[in-house]
Amino acid sequence: MIAAVFAVAGENNETAVRVVQAFIDTFTCLLIALIVFEISRREHVRRQGLARWALFLSAICPFSANYAASILTEVPMTFLWTVATLFGIRALKGRASGRNWFYCGLFTGGATLFRPESPLLLGIFLILLILKERSALDWRAVITGGSLMGAALLIVLLPWTVRNGVTLKTFQPLAPRYAQDEDEYVTAGYFDWCKTWLWTYRDVTLFLFPLETEDIRQNALPASATHDQAEREKVLGLIRLHNREGDSLSPESDREFAAVAAHRRAEHPLRYYVTLPFLRSVAMWFTPRTEILNLEGKLVPISEAWENDPIDFVFTSFLFLVNLGYISLAACGLVRVFHHSKSIVDPEFLGCLFLVAIIAIRTVFFAYFAFPEPRYVLESYPELIASGAFTFIRNN
């Protein structure tokens, strides 16, 4: 996308990219309203009312708007994911289902080119299709829908796969996990060690971002990063070696970190597989989302944050409350829908079940397979906003 904008507006014209992303983000707001309109089973006028609420909540949301000014994958990825969601919901309702399943796969393929976890969406739709057709045992509809989505996805990924085969001499249909170059060494052992204790975005900025650019601050290492004094001395020694070697981590040091990670994982499996993913999920969702703003983003301890910068604290608190408000609205809307739905195959119930599934599965995926950057769940905000719109349904 950036290459296309540069080709039209001039090389390295980042302002043009931001303008394009602003239009894409605005159109995403309309798509969220259409999703709510499609899910609702109420009469036309009330469906329009719910869609307007969704549009309003989308338009005033500051978090996606912030990323429109940042040249990252969030805005185009969210747009493509939301379009795919709309077509999938229409297909679940049986409206030209074959064509809509195909379009769902196409746009999911487009999102996959930006973020490789995107095919999760098709898996969720396939599960919901099975739930929808289970009473009629219409496996033909399930197989047809799944095949059309899969075929469309492969069509989009095929050119990228062929390109990688020709230029890199490797089979690579998706972007590599660590976005590394072909011959670039990946410090997987260090990352593995970080996953045995790291769950806050603050520690991401202190221990991941500086790894290849600057020294790692030894005094910032929290107590939870090591099990005992001997392990702490070993880890600090490896960090000092990294700092002396010019902001790079040698393969030997990386293997040492991998050994520490394996030991910690074996000693505390419950913390590694349950507690830490849960904490990462909380950290990604309950945040002021100030990571790309000129704000420190610190709220606790409250007295210290206020004394350091009262204005920063006020803005950060406001954004935290806004984020909490969107989450609360979504919870309220889902409770109202699930309470008033008559069965699991109720279109409104099934649609909101999809919204819950997509939020939950994306959150779990990133809690286990990535580090807790708040932007990773921003792509689920359309589903969160759509859920929140149902808070304003009328019972009569």
Buried (B, 14 or more C-beta within 10 A) or exposed (E): BBEEBBEEBEEEBEEBBBBBBBEBBBEBBBBBBBBBBBBBBEEEEBBBBBBBBBBBBBBEBEBBBBBBBBBEBBBBBBBBBBBBBBBBBBBBBEEEBEEBBBBBBBBBBBBBBBBBBBBBBBEBBBBBBBBBBEEEEBEEBBEBBBBBBBEBBEEBBEEBBEEBEEEEEEEBBBBEEEEEEEEEEBBBBBBBBBBBBBBBBBBBEBBBEBBEEEEBEEEEBEEEBBBEEEBBEBBBEBBEBBBEEEBEBBEEBBEBBBBBBBBBBEEBEEBBEEEBBEBBBBBBBEBBBBBBBEBBBBBEEEEEBBEEBEEBBEBBBEBBEBBBEBBEBBBBBBBBBBEEBEEEBBBBBBBBBBBBBBBBBBBBBBBEEBBBBBBBBBBBBBBBBBBBBBBBBEEE
